Amino acid sequence: MKFKTVCPSPLGDMLLASDGAALTGLWFVGQAYCAAGLPADAADAPELPVFELVQAWLESYFAGEMPKVCAGASAGPGLRPPAGELLRLELLGTPFQRMVWEALQLIPYGETTTYGKLAQSIKERRGAPTSARAVGAAVGRNPVSLIVPCHRVTGADGSLTGYAGGLWRKRALLALERRGITVGEEQRPSSELVARLLDIWEGSVRATHAFLAEADIQRLRGMVPQAIAEVPHLLVARRGGAPVGFAGTDGAFLEMLFVADDARGSGVGRLLLERATELLGVTELLVNEQNPQAIGFYEHMGFVTYRRTDTDTQGDPFPLLYMKRVDA
C-alpha cells in the first residue's frame, strides 16, 4: 500500500509519498517528475507518522536551521528530524541512480558542487567512466527533494542549472543555506514589523529616489504604514531573522517592493519578486520613471513598459511607467 499527502511550504505545496514506514517521495507540486512512481490509488494519509516527521523536518529547514544527517536503519539513509526521531528514506531507482542520490547526501549544508565533480566522485566509486550528463539525468530524477539536496549541484561555472523544481526555487534554497535569507508571507504584520518595514522603505527611497524632496518623503512616509498593513499579500525577506526587504501584492499587481539599503545587490529583490511572480501570480507593476535602477532591474526580470503617465497616483509630477511580464 502506498500513501501520500500534501503539505504547504514557503516555496509552494509539497507532495509527500510513503510505503507506510519510510519516505519514498518528496516533490514540489507541479515540478518535473512530480509523483514519479506513485500509483494513482495511493491513499491520502496526512496523519501518517512518517509524514509528521517530514513536516517537522521541513519546518526546521525553512526556519534556517540545519537538520542533521545520521546513519539509516535499513536500505534507505536516515535523517534526524528536530524532535530526534529517526526519519527513514527508501529511494527507489536503478543502482546507478541510488549511487548518485547517496552522493548528493554527502554535500554539506550551505555548500555546492558541480555536475563534473559529482561525476568524478561517482567514477571513483564505480571504477568506471561516468559522464556529467548521466549524473545530471540521475540528479534530475531525485525522488526526495531538499532532504536529498540535489539543489546543491551547479554548472561548471557555478551557474544554477537543471533543477526540477524550477531555478527560482534553487536560488531561494541556496540563499537560505548560504546567507540565511528567507522569504515568507506575513498574514497579520505586527506594529513592530510595520515600523521596521517603514524604516526599510525610507532607507530605500532615500538611496534610489533622488528626485523626491524631503517634504515629499515625509508626506509619503505617513501613508506607508497603512499601505503595508492593508496590502492583501505581504512578503518579508529576512537575513538572520532580521527584515531586509518586503513586497506587497494585490491580485496580479505588485504594489510595492523595497530592499534595505545595506542589503541591495545581495539578491533580496530578486528573491522577493520571483516569489511574487511564481507563487502569487504577479504579472504587472508600476515604477517611477526617474528611478532607472528599478527600471533596469524589472527589465532584467522580464518586464516591459506598456504605459506611461505624466504624474504619479497622487497626481504629483512624478511620471510612472506601467510594466508587465513578457511571458504573462
Buried (B, 14 or more C-beta within 10 A) or exposed (E): EBBBBEBEBBBBEBBBBBBEBBBBBBBBEEBBBBBBEBEEEBEEBEEBEBBBBBBBBBBBBBEBEEBEBEEBEEEBBBBBBBEEEEBBBBBBBEEBBBBBBBBBBEBEBEEBBBBBBBBBBBBEEEEEEBEBEBBBBBBBBBBBBBBBBBBBBBBEEEEBBBBBBBBBBBBBBBBBBEBBBBBBBBEEBEEEBBEBBBEBBBBBBEBBBEEBEEEBBEEBBEEBBEBBBEBEBBBBBBBEEEBBBBBBBBEBBBBBBBBBBEBBEBBBBBBBBBBBBBBBEBBBBBBBBBBEEBBEBBBEBBBEBEEEBEEBEEEEEBEBBBBBBEEE
